[in-house]
């Protein structure tokens, strides 16, 4: 069993793979609204934590269309690398972008879960890196694909989790200056409810 080593601001990066309009239409394990919410929340929380973010599409102009607009809007100024390879890690530009982050722990999310998230995550493990997949910021086209994708990743040593837990693990301290921005990005207003009540009582 591998010893637990926490995700931190200094060792983690986020890789968003193929959150494209054409692929979104086929997702069946999450509603379109929920999946969009989760991916955008992950992106915004990662930015609040100042994590490196790599974004990629595949066959943007010929098959699957552009990244969905809400995610593009949430990531101003970040280049989206378009490629033809099935495994994002097989594209030299994507591999260089990931390596340029200098991070050992890579958090992946993608559509589909069992291909676009799983393949580069398993490749990262094979290259000696630690890979995590934010399952609820990914999506796929059937329950069979969802379950088999999770099983294959876990067998390969990929850690599966939900996106909010990964971000809160990196936050680490609720007294950190970024805490309010992280919880706001995660759409967890109740996380600051007690502080709001206390502030109102002091008035």
C-alpha positions in Angstrom: 0.0 0.0 0.0 1.3 3.4 -1.0 2.0 5.9 1.9 -0.4 8.8 1.9 1.2 12.0 0.6 -1.1 15.0 0.6 -1.9 17.1 -2.4 -0.5 20.7 -1.9 -0.3 23.9 -3.8 3.3 23.2 -4.6 3.0 19.6 -5.9 -0.3 19.5 -7.8 -1.5 20.6 -11.3 -4.9 20.2 -13.0 -5.3 18.7 -16.5 -8.7 19.2 -18.2 -9.2 16.9 -21.2 -11.8 17.2 -23.9 -14.7 19.0 -22.1 -16.2 19.6 -25.6 -19.7 20.4 -26.7 -20.0 17.4 -29.0 -18.8 15.0 -26.3 -21.0 16.6 -23.6 -24.1 15.7 -25.6 -23.4 12.0 -25.1 -22.8 12.0 -21.4 -25.2 9.8 -19.4 -23.7 9.5 -15.9 -24.3 13.2 -15.0 -26.7 15.7 -16.3 -25.2 18.4 -18.5 -25.9 21.1 -16.0 -24.3 19.2 -13.1 -21.2 18.3 -15.2 -20.7 21.8 -16.4 -21.1 23.1 -12.8 -18.5 20.6 -11.5 -15.9 21.3 -14.2 -16.2 25.0 -13.9 -16.0 24.8 -10.1 -12.9 22.7 -10.3 -11.3 25.2 -12.7 -12.2 28.2 -10.5 -11.0 26.5 -7.3 -7.7 25.5 -9.0 -7.2 29.2 -10.0 -8.0 30.4 -6.5 -5.3 28.0 -5.3 -2.9 29.2 -8.0 -2.5 25.7 -9.4 -1.1 25.2 -13.0 -3.9 24.2 -15.4 -3.5 22.5 -18.7 -6.5 22.3 -21.0 -6.8 20.2 -24.2 -9.3 19.2 -26.9 -9.2 16.6 -29.6 -10.3 17.0 -33.2 -12.0 20.3 -32.2 -12.7 21.4 -35.8 -13.6 18.1 -37.3 -15.4 15.9 -34.7 -16.2 17.0 -31.2 -16.4 20.8 -31.4 -15.0 23.5 -29.0 -14.7 23.5 -25.3 -18.0 24.4 -23.7 -18.3 28.2 -23.3 -18.7 28.3 -19.5 -15.3 26.6 -19.1 -13.6 28.9 -21.6 -15.0 31.9 -19.7 -13.7 30.5 -16.4 -10.2 30.1 -17.8 -9.3 33.5 -19.4 -5.9 33.6 -21.0 -5.3 29.8 -20.8 -4.4 28.2 -24.2 -6.4 25.2 -25.2 -4.2 22.7 -26.9 -6.0 20.9 -29.8 -4.6 17.5 -30.8 -5.5 14.3 -32.8 -4.2 11.6 -30.4 -6.7 9.6 -28.3 -4.4 9.7 -25.3 -3.7 13.4 -24.5 -0.3 12.4 -23.1 0.7 11.0 -26.5 0.7 14.6 -27.9 4.1 16.2 -27.5 2.7 19.6 -26.9 0.4 18.4 -24.1 3.2 16.3 -22.6 5.5 19.3 -22.6 2.8 21.5 -21.0 2.3 19.0 -18.2 6.1 18.6 -17.7 6.5 22.4 -17.6 4.3 22.6 -14.6 7.0 20.8 -12.6 4.4 19.1 -10.6 4.5 15.4 -9.4 0.7 15.1 -8.6 -1.6 15.5 -11.6 -5.4 15.9 -11.2 -7.2 14.8 -14.4 -10.8 15.3 -15.5 -12.2 14.6 -18.9 -14.8 13.3 -21.3 -14.9 10.5 -21.5 -13.9 9.2 -18.1 -12.6 5.8 -19.3 -10.6 7.3 -22.2 -9.9 11.0 -22.0 -9.3 11.1 -18.2 -8.1 7.5 -17.7 -5.5 7.1 -20.5 -3.4 10.1 -19.6 -3.8 9.4 -15.8 -2.6 5.8 -16.3 0.3 7.1 -18.5 1.3 9.5 -15.7 1.4 6.6 -13.2 3.5 4.6 -15.7 5.9 7.6 -15.9 6.4 7.6 -12.1 4.0 10.5 -11.3 0.9 10.4 -9.0 -2.4 10.6 -10.9 -5.8 11.6 -9.5 -9.1 11.7 -11.4 -11.9 13.9 -10.4 -14.7 11.6 -11.3 -17.6 14.0 -11.0 -15.8 16.6 -13.2 -15.6 13.9 -15.9 -18.4 12.1 -17.7 -19.1 9.1 -19.9 -21.7 7.5 -22.1 -23.0 4.5 -20.0 -22.9 3.0 -16.6 -20.8 0.2 -17.9 -18.1 2.6 -19.1 -18.3 4.5 -15.8 -17.7 1.4 -13.7 -15.2 -0.3 -15.9 -13.2 3.0 -16.2 -13.0 3.3 -12.4 -11.9 -0.3 -12.0 -9.2 0.0 -14.7 -7.8 3.2 -13.3 -7.7 1.8 -9.7 -6.0 -1.3 -10.9 -3.4 0.9 -12.6 -2.8 2.9 -9.4 -4.8 6.0 -10.2 -6.5 7.7 -7.2 -10.2 8.4 -7.9 -12.0 11.1 -6.0 -14.6 13.9 -6.3 -13.3 17.3 -7.4 -14.3 19.2 -4.2 -12.4 16.9 -1.9 -9.2 17.3 -4.0 -9.4 21.1 -3.9 -10.2 21.2 -0.1 -7.2 18.9 0.5 -5.0 21.4 -1.3 -6.6 24.3 0.6 -5.5 22.5 3.8 -6.4 25.4 6.2 -9.7 27.1 6.5 -7.9 30.1 7.9 -6.0 30.5 4.6 -6.7 33.8 2.8 -7.9 31.9 -0.3 -10.5 29.8 1.7 -13.5 32.0 0.9 -12.6 32.1 -2.8 -12.2 28.3 -2.9 -15.5 27.6 -1.2 -17.2 30.1 -3.4 -15.8 28.4 -6.5 -17.0 25.1 -5.2 -20.4 26.6 -4.7 -20.5 25.7 -1.0 -22.0 28.8 0.7 -22.7 27.0 3.9 -19.0 26.6 4.4 -18.9 30.3 5.5 -22.3 30.4 7.1 -21.1 30.4 10.7 -18.7 33.3 10.0 -21.5 35.3 8.4 -23.8 34.7 11.4 -21.0 35.6 13.8 -20.3 38.8 11.9 -24.0 39.8 11.9 -24.2 39.2 15.6 -21.3 41.5 16.2 -23.1 44.4 14.5 
